Amino acid sequence: MALPETLIRALKERRVVPFAGAGVSLSVKDGLFPAWSKLLADAADRVRREGKEKEAKVIEALTGVEDYLEAADRARAALAGAWVAFLKERFDPLRPTNADLALPNALWNLGSKLIITTNYDRVLEWARPNVRRLLPSDKASFPSILGGSIERETVWHLHGFIDHPDDIILTFDSYEKLYRNRGYDAAFTALTQQLVTRHFLFVGAAVEDAIQAQFKWVSDLFGGVGGPHYALVLKGQEGQFKGVETIAVDTYGKPLLAVLREMASHVGTGADVRHEVERPDRDTLISRVGDVYRVRGWMVEPFSRPGVDYLRVTTKHGECFPVGVGPASSLAAFEQRVVRMDYDHSPAVFVHDGSGPPANAVPGVRVQSFTGLQDALIDFRPYLDKLERRLDDARYPSDLFIPQEISYWLGRERRVETDALEAVWERVTAPKGGFTVVLGDFGTGKSFLLRQVARRLMEEKRITPLLIDLRRLNRQDSLHGLLATHLAQEEQKDFALGELEYMIREGRVALLFDGYDELELRVGYEGAAEHFETICAAAGGNARVVVTSRTQHFKSDDQVLQQLGRRAETEQALLMTLEKFDRVRSKACARSSFGTRWSLWLSRSGMARRTLALESSRRPARLSR
């Protein structure tokens, strides 16, 4: 049999989801499960035995015109509490020793770890005893479907399962109305996503009105994106299926199994070979690009074609688009072998590593660097506009900043750098980031130093600075709470904490915490210590963190390192001490501050000059013109 080319490609990509109807269960053994007509005839008899003749006749009349869903609704109401026991008798038999599981096994061989069914029974589990069962009420399980990370074979009982008869679904207008009325929003979102991003294959099922209504709802919402979907039907029944492409067989049984075996032969072969995603190499560019989209809560699936790697990305709203990944030289292959072949009407993105010459523009493909993709997670322009105004502070004019010494211990060797700004700058911009604590006496210029670091970061525009004044905090927060409070205070309204956390971990944001010592005045020493541990929690991955504090806040350097704990060894933590201004730097600072008036003051008494030098030494960061 000639299968549709679109179906063969979907099988190769393992994007076909079997949808098992009543016919799959009926194939196991004749008479084991009732067909709809038999089930409802038995229900009418049970209702009649309970003395409800009128209700029984209505059920029989509805069954006679094949209005099975309405008939089931009437039977449920008539039997009331006895309805649960009635269903258990019909749909929960013991597995027969001579059960024929050829059809259920054939569905599992189609390359999907997920099978959706409207059946209430255990037949699909008889074929795969260790599968996971998914019910519409299992809210915690649907994120794995939305994230594309189904690791175990799973049966999704769309209408409920016999072990939970009270939740079984028999009548409905549409899945949107039904699922949302019952609070199954996660299940409805997952079903919509599957319809948009996968190809359903209906086997042993009529494509009921609710499913067809769902097809139309998805098509209207997403402009035709999604599908096509398929159904295996008997010859002559093709016209009964709307919204799907039909594949006709002469009879059920061996002819049907033969078609399914042919489908299985196409699984996992062909031009597209899917990468392993369960344990990807976190350092590869395609994996890191995937992480950027995953942090948004979008589904990401990696694929390869000759000469190009790419991702299929699906948004929370079901929109699907390809993302090419690689050197700029592979853009043409991505456009020709992926976009032109399968995504001609979808937006496409190409992400390169920044090496090599810029890629030439290609119509319909947006090209950006990996760091540009990361930085697009959060638009920090409102924050940076406010920060620029904060840095325009008369107390900290940039042109009055004077280099000063800073010291630190490297092993047993004490090192002294003559330019504190350059020393801290190297720490902040190091490829792997780092956690730096800068201690200094009162008035040695710690705040001025941190503002200079923020200014340079804003000028270079490679790393976004978040300058956090701990003096403004007056309560203990988690790291998320601390960051959210700060951003809200600084007029940054559009951000998600998960995306911010990712950018910190990846080193795209530098956290500059100023005035840790003054926090103690507001929250006490114990509260400040808890804040310090909160700040330490930010120092994972390639995070860039600097904290300033008065030396006197800590009894010794050892106390700082003790609070840093193991981070001093594992997170590239370093304790630095800002040295006091010497006589030469004090004069330079005074000369810079007072300009031409300096020569006039030099002619005054030695006492005046000594007084000026002493004042400069104490407060070099706060001199004013």
C-alpha positions in Angstrom: 0.0 0.0 0.0 1.3 3.5 -0.9 1.3 5.6 2.3 1.1 9.4 2.1 4.5 11.0 1.9 3.6 13.4 4.7 2.8 10.3 6.9 6.1 8.6 6.1 8.1 11.7 7.0 6.2 12.0 10.3 7.0 8.4 11.1 10.6 9.0 10.3 10.6 11.9 12.7 8.7 9.9 15.4 5.9 12.5 15.3 2.9 10.2 14.9 0.7 9.7 18.0 -1.6 6.6 17.8 -5.2 7.3 18.9 -6.8 4.0 20.0 -10.5 3.7 19.8 -12.9 1.0 20.9 -11.9 -1.3 18.0 -8.5 -1.8 19.5 -10.0 -3.3 22.7 -12.6 -5.2 20.8 -9.9 -7.0 18.8 -8.4 -8.7 21.9 -11.2 -11.3 22.2 -14.7 -11.5 20.9 -17.3 -10.6 23.5 -14.7 -9.5 26.1 -15.8 -5.9 25.9 -19.2 -4.6 24.8 -19.6 -2.4 21.7 -21.6 0.8 22.3 -24.9 -0.8 21.2 -24.4 -3.8 23.5 -23.3 -1.7 26.5 -26.4 0.5 26.2 -28.8 -2.4 25.7 -27.5 -3.9 28.9 -27.8 -0.6 30.6 -31.4 -0.3 29.5 -32.1 -3.8 30.9 -30.6 -2.8 34.2 -32.7 0.3 34.3 -35.8 -1.7 33.6 -35.0 -4.1 36.4 -35.0 -1.2 38.7 -38.5 -0.3 37.8 -37.8 2.6 35.5 -39.6 1.5 32.3 -40.0 4.9 30.8 -36.2 5.7 31.2 -35.3 2.3 29.7 -37.4 2.9 26.6 -35.8 6.4 26.1 -32.3 4.7 26.3 -33.3 2.0 23.8 -34.8 4.6 21.4 -31.6 6.7 21.5 -29.5 3.6 21.0 -31.6 2.6 18.0 -30.8 5.9 16.2 -27.1 5.5 17.3 -27.2 8.6 19.5 -24.9 6.7 21.9 -23.6 9.6 23.9 -27.1 10.9 24.8 -28.2 7.4 25.6 -25.2 6.9 27.9 -26.0 10.2 29.7 -29.6 9.0 30.3 -28.4 5.6 31.6 -26.0 7.2 34.0 -28.7 9.4 35.4 -31.2 6.5 35.7 -28.7 4.1 37.4 -27.3 6.8 39.7 -25.1 5.1 42.3 -25.3 1.7 40.5 -23.7 3.2 37.4 -20.1 2.8 38.7 -20.6 -0.9 39.4 -22.2 -1.4 36.0 -19.2 0.1 34.2 -16.7 -1.9 36.3 -18.5 -5.1 35.3 -18.2 -4.3 31.6 -14.7 -2.7 31.3 -12.5 -4.3 34.0 -12.3 -8.0 33.2 -9.3 -10.2 34.0 -6.8 -10.6 31.1 -7.8 -13.8 29.2 -5.0 -16.3 28.7 -5.8 -16.4 25.0 -5.9 -12.6 24.5 -4.8 -11.4 21.1 -2.6 -8.4 21.6 -1.3 -8.0 18.1 -3.1 -4.7 17.4 -2.1 -3.0 20.7 1.5 -4.1 20.2 1.4 -2.8 16.6 0.5 0.6 17.9 3.4 0.6 20.4 5.7 -0.1 17.4 5.0 3.2 15.7 7.8 5.0 17.5 5.7 7.1 19.9 6.1 6.9 23.7 2.6 8.3 24.0 -0.7 6.6 22.9 -4.0 8.5 23.4 -7.2 6.5 23.9 -10.8 7.0 24.6 -11.1 3.5 26.1 -11.5 3.0 29.8 -9.9 -0.5 30.0 -6.3 -1.9 30.5 -5.7 -3.4 27.1 -2.9 -1.1 26.1 -1.3 -1.9 29.4 -1.6 -5.6 28.8 0.6 -5.1 25.8 3.1 -2.9 27.8 2.8 -3.8 31.5 5.2 -1.1 32.7 3.6 1.9 31.0 2.6 5.1 32.8 -1.1 5.9 32.9 -2.2 9.5 32.4 -5.6 10.8 33.3 -7.1 14.3 32.6 -7.0 15.1 36.3 -3.2 14.4 36.6 -2.2 18.1 36.5 1.4 17.5 37.6 2.1 15.0 34.7 1.2 17.3 31.8 4.3 19.5 31.9 6.4 16.6 30.7 4.2 16.4 27.6 4.4 20.2 27.1 8.1 20.1 27.5 8.6 17.2 25.1 10.3 15.0 27.7 8.2 11.8 27.8 10.7 9.3 29.0 8.4 6.4 29.7 5.8 4.8 27.5 2.5 6.5 28.5 -1.2 5.8 27.9 -3.3 8.9 28.1 -6.9 7.9 28.9 -8.6 10.9 27.4 -12.1 10.0 28.8 -10.9 8.6 32.1 -10.0 5.1 33.4 -12.0 2.3 34.9 -10.2 2.5 38.3 -11.7 6.0 38.6 -15.3 5.5 37.3 -16.6 8.7 38.9 -14.3 10.7 36.5 -15.2 8.8 33.4 -16.3 11.1 30.6 -19.3 10.0 28.5 -21.0 13.1 27.2 -19.6 16.5 26.1 -19.9 19.2 23.6 -16.2 19.8 23.1 -12.9 19.1 24.9 -12.4 22.8 25.5 -15.7 23.1 27.3 -15.5 19.8 29.1 -11.9 20.0 30.3 -12.1 23.6 31.4 -15.4 23.1 33.2 -13.8 20.2 35.2 -10.6 22.2 35.9 -8.4 20.1 33.4 -6.7 23.2 31.9 -3.3 21.5 31.8 -4.8 18.5 30.0 -6.6 20.7 27.5 -3.4 22.7 26.8 -1.4 19.4 26.2 -4.1 18.1 23.9 -4.1 21.3 21.9 -0.3 21.2 21.7 -0.3 17.6 20.5 -2.9 18.4 17.7 -0.7 21.3 16.6 2.8 19.6 16.8 2.0 15.9 16.1 0.1 13.8 13.6 -2.7 11.7 15.1 -3.3 8.2 13.7 -6.8 7.0 14.5 -7.1 3.2 14.8 -10.3 1.4 15.7 -12.0 4.7 16.3 -14.6 6.9 14.8 -13.4 10.5 14.7 -16.2 11.6 17.0 -17.9 15.0 16.9 -15.9 16.3 19.9 -12.5 15.5 18.2 -13.7 17.0 14.9 -14.8 20.1 16.8 -11.3 20.2 18.3 -9.7 20.0 14.9 -11.8 23.0 13.8 -11.0 25.0 16.9 -7.2 24.4 16.5 -7.4 25.2 12.8 -9.3 28.5 13.4 -6.9 29.5 16.3 -3.6 28.6 14.6 -4.5 29.4 11.0 -4.2 25.9 9.7 -1.0 25.0 11.5 -0.8 21.4 12.6 -1.6 18.0 11.2 -2.4 16.5 8.8 -4.0 13.7 10.9 -4.9 10.2 9.6 -7.4 7.4 10.2 -7.3 3.7 9.3 -10.8 2.9 8.0 -12.6 0.2 6.1 -13.1 0.7 2.4 -16.4 2.5 1.8 -16.2 4.4 5.1 -13.9 7.2 4.0 -16.6 9.8 3.8 -17.5 9.3 7.5 -14.2 10.9 8.6 -14.0 14.7 8.4 -10.8 16.7 9.1 -8.5 13.7 8.6 -6.8 11.9 5.7 -8.1 8.3 5.5 -6.2 5.1 4.7 -8.6 2.4 3.7 -8.1 -1.4 4.3 -10.3 -4.2 3.0 -11.0 -5.7 6.5 -9.8 -5.4 10.0 -7.5 -8.1 11.2 -4.5 -9.1 9.1 -4.9 -6.4 6.4 -4.9 -3.7 9.1 -1.9 -5.3 10.9 0.0 -5.4 7.6 -0.5 -1.6 7.1 0.7 -0.9 10.6 3.8 -3.1 10.1 4.6 -1.1 6.9 4.2 2.1 8.9 6.6 0.7 11.6 9.2 0.0 9.0 9.6 3.8 8.4 10.1 4.7 12.0 13.4 6.4 12.8 14.9 6.3 9.3 15.4 8.8 6.5 16.9 12.3 6.2 15.9 13.5 9.7 17.7 11.8 12.6 16.6 13.1 16.0 19.4 13.7 18.5 19.2 12.1 21.9 17.6 14.7 24.2 17.4 12.8 27.5 21.1 13.4 28.3 22.4 16.0 25.9 25.9 17.5 26.0 25.3 20.7 27.8 28.3 22.4 26.2 27.2 22.0 22.6 25.7 25.1 20.9 22.5 23.3 19.9 21.9 22.2 23.5 22.6 25.7 24.8 20.3 27.3 22.2 17.6 24.8 23.3 18.0 25.9 26.9 17.2 29.5 26.0 13.8 28.4 24.5 13.1 25.9 27.3 13.5 28.6 29.9 10.5 30.3 28.3 8.5 27.2 28.9 8.5 26.2 25.2 8.9 22.7 23.8 12.2 22.0 22.0 13.2 19.0 19.8 16.6 18.8 18.1 17.0 17.3 14.6 19.7 16.9 12.0 19.8 17.0 8.2 22.9 16.8 6.0 25.0 19.8 6.7 22.8 21.5 9.4 21.5 21.0 12.9 18.2 22.5 13.8 15.5 22.7 16.5 11.8 22.5 16.2 10.4 24.9 18.7 6.8 25.0 19.9 5.5 28.0 21.9 3.0 27.8 24.7 0.3 28.8 22.2 1.2 26.0 19.8 3.1 28.0 17.2 5.8 25.9 15.7 9.0 27.2 13.9 12.5 25.9 13.1 15.7 27.3 14.6 18.9 26.5 12.7 22.1 26.3 14.8 25.7 26.4 13.7 28.4 28.5 12.1 27.3 31.3 9.8 28.4 29.3 6.8 25.6 26.7 7.4 22.8 29.3 7.0 22.3 28.5 3.3 22.0 24.7 4.0 19.4 25.5 6.7 17.3 27.6 4.4 17.4 25.1 1.5 17.1 21.8 3.4 14.8 22.7 6.3 13.0 26.0 5.7 12.3 25.7 2.0 11.3 22.0 2.3 9.0 22.0 5.4 8.6 25.5 6.8 8.0 27.7 3.8 5.1 29.5 5.6 6.6 29.6 9.1 8.9 32.2 10.6 12.4 30.8 11.0 15.5 31.7 13.1 19.1 30.9 12.6 21.5 31.2 15.6 25.2 31.3 15.0 28.1 31.2 17.5 29.5 34.6 16.5 32.6 33.2 14.8 33.4 33.7 11.2 32.0 36.4 8.8 28.4 37.6 9.2 25.9 35.5 7.4 24.2 37.0 4.3 20.6 37.9 4.8 18.1 35.2 3.7 14.4 36.1 3.2 12.2 34.7 5.8 15.0 33.8 8.2 16.0 36.0 11.2 19.7 35.6 11.9 21.1 36.3 15.3 24.1 35.4 17.5 23.8 33.1 20.5 24.5 35.9 23.0 21.9 38.1 21.2 19.3 35.2 21.6 20.1 35.1 25.3 19.9 38.8 25.8 16.5 38.9 24.1 15.0 37.0 27.0 14.6 40.2 29.0 14.5 43.8 27.7 16.5 45.6 30.3 16.2 49.0 28.6 13.8 50.5 31.3 16.2 49.4 34.0 19.3 50.7 32.3 17.7 54.0 31.7 16.9 54.3 35.4 20.4 53.1 36.3 22.0 55.7 34.0 20.1 58.4 36.0 21.2 56.8 39.3 24.9 56.9 38.2 24.6 60.6 37.3 25.1 61.3 41.0 27.1 64.5 42.0 28.6 62.5 44.9 30.3 60.0 42.4 31.5 62.0 39.3 33.3 59.6 37.0 36.1 62.1 36.2 37.1 62.4 39.9 37.7 58.6 40.3 41.3 57.9 41.2 42.9 54.5 40.9 43.7 52.9 44.3 45.3 49.8 45.6 43.5 46.5 46.4 44.9 43.4 47.9 43.9 39.7 48.1 45.4 36.4 49.0 46.2 33.8 46.3 47.1 30.7 48.2 49.7 31.8 50.8 50.8 34.8 48.7 49.4 38.2 49.4 49.1 40.2 46.2 48.6 43.9 45.8 47.2 45.5 42.6 47.7 49.2 42.0 44.3 49.7 40.2 41.4 48.3 42.1 39.0 49.0 39.2 41.0 47.0 36.8 41.3 44.1 39.3 37.6 43.9 40.0 36.8 44.4 36.3 38.9 41.3 35.4 36.9 39.4 38.0 33.5 40.6 36.7 34.3 40.0 33.0 36.2 36.7 33.4 34.8 34.0 31.0 33.6 31.8 33.9 32.5 34.7 36.2 33.2 34.6 39.9 32.0 35.7 43.3 34.0 38.6 44.7 33.7 40.2 48.2 35.3 43.7 48.4 36.1 44.9 51.9 37.2 48.4 52.9 37.2 50.8 55.8 34.6 53.6 55.9 35.2 56.1 53.2 37.7 54.2 51.1 35.5 54.3 48.0 33.7 51.0 47.8 30.5 52.5 46.4 32.4 54.7 44.0 34.3 51.6 42.8 31.1 49.6 42.2 29.5 52.5 40.3 32.6 52.7 38.0 32.2 49.0 37.3 28.5 49.5 36.4 29.4 52.4 34.2 32.0 50.4 32.2 29.6 47.5 31.8 26.9 49.9 30.4 29.5 51.4 28.0 30.7 48.0 26.7 27.1 46.6 26.5 28.3 42.9 26.7 27.1 42.2 30.2 24.1 43.9 31.9 24.8 45.3 35.4 22.2 45.1 38.2 23.4 47.6 40.8 21.6 46.6 44.0 21.8 49.0 47.0 21.4 46.7 50.1 20.7 49.8 52.2 17.3 50.0 50.8 16.3 46.5 51.9 14.7 46.0 55.3 13.6 42.4 55.4 14.9 38.9 54.7 14.0 37.7 51.2 14.9 34.7 49.1 17.2 35.5 46.2 14.1 35.6 43.9 12.4 37.9 46.3 15.4 40.2 46.6 15.8 40.5 42.8 12.1 41.0 42.2 12.0 43.7 44.8 15.0 45.5 43.3 13.7 45.3 39.8 10.3 46.6 40.8 11.9 49.5 42.6 13.9 50.4 39.5 10.9 50.4 37.1 11.7 47.1 35.3 8.2 45.6 34.9 8.7 43.1 32.1 10.7 40.2 33.4 10.3 36.5 34.5 12.3 35.3 37.4 13.1 32.0 35.6 14.6 33.8 32.7 16.5 36.2 35.0 17.9 33.3 36.9 19.1 31.7 33.6 20.8 35.0 32.5 22.6 35.2 35.9 23.7 31.6 35.7 25.0 32.1 32.1 26.9 35.3 33.0 24.8 37.6 30.9 24.0 39.7 34.0 26.4 41.0 36.7 25.0 41.3 40.2 26.6 44.2 42.0 25.5 44.3 45.7 26.5 47.5 47.5 26.5 48.3 51.2 26.1 44.9 52.8 27.4 46.3 56.1 24.7 48.9 56.3 22.1 46.2 55.9 22.9 45.1 59.5 21.7 48.4 60.8 18.2 47.5 59.5 17.9 43.8 59.9 20.5 43.0 62.6 23.6 40.9 62.4 21.8 37.5 62.1 19.4 38.9 59.5 22.3 40.3 57.5 24.1 36.9 57.7 21.1 35.3 56.2 21.1 37.9 53.4 24.7 37.1 52.8 23.8 33.4 52.3 21.0 34.5 50.0 23.5 36.5 47.9 25.9 33.5 47.9 23.0 31.4 46.3 23.3 33.5 43.2 26.9 32.3 42.6 26.2 29.3 40.5 27.3 28.5 37.0 29.0 31.4 35.3 27.4 34.0 37.6 29.2 37.3 38.1 28.7 38.6 41.7 30.4 41.4 43.6 29.5 42.4 47.2 31.0 45.4 49.0 31.1 45.7 52.8 32.9 47.6 55.6 35.8 45.6 56.9 34.6 46.3 60.5 31.4 44.4 59.9 33.4 41.1 60.0 35.6 40.3 62.9 38.2 38.8 60.5 38.7 37.7 56.9 38.2 34.1 58.2 34.6 35.0 59.1 33.9 36.1 55.6 35.3 32.9 54.2 33.3 30.9 56.7 30.1 32.5 55.5 31.2 31.9 51.9 31.6 28.2 52.9 32.5 25.9 50.2 31.8 28.5 47.6 35.3 29.8 48.2 36.6 26.6 46.7 34.0 25.6 44.2 32.5 28.9 42.8 35.8 30.8 42.2 35.1 33.1 45.2 37.7 35.7 46.2 38.0 38.1 49.1 39.6 41.5 48.2 40.5 44.4 50.5 40.4 48.0 49.3 43.5 49.8 50.7 43.4 53.3 52.2 44.6 56.2 50.0 48.3 56.9 50.5 49.7 60.5 50.6 50.3 60.6 46.8 46.8 59.4 45.9 45.3 61.8 48.4 47.0 64.7 46.7 45.9 63.4 43.3 42.3 63.1 44.5 42.3 66.6 46.0 43.9 68.0 42.8 41.3 66.3 40.6 38.5 67.6 42.8 39.6 71.2 43.3 41.2 71.9 40.0 42.9 75.3 39.6 42.1 76.2 43.2 44.7 73.6 44.2 47.7 75.9 43.6 46.1 78.6 45.8 45.7 76.2 48.7 49.3 74.9 48.3 50.5 78.4 49.2 48.7 78.3 52.5 50.1 77.0 55.8 51.4 73.5 56.2 48.6 72.9 58.7 46.1 73.6 56.0 47.8 71.2 53.6 48.0 68.5 56.2 44.3 69.0 57.0 43.4 68.7 53.4 45.4 65.6 52.9 43.8 64.0 56.0 40.3 64.8 54.8 41.1 63.4 51.3 42.4 60.2 52.9 39.2 59.7 54.8 36.6 60.4 52.2 38.2 60.3 48.7 34.9 59.0 47.1 32.8 61.9 48.2 34.7 65.0 47.4 32.8 67.6 45.5 33.8 70.5 43.4 
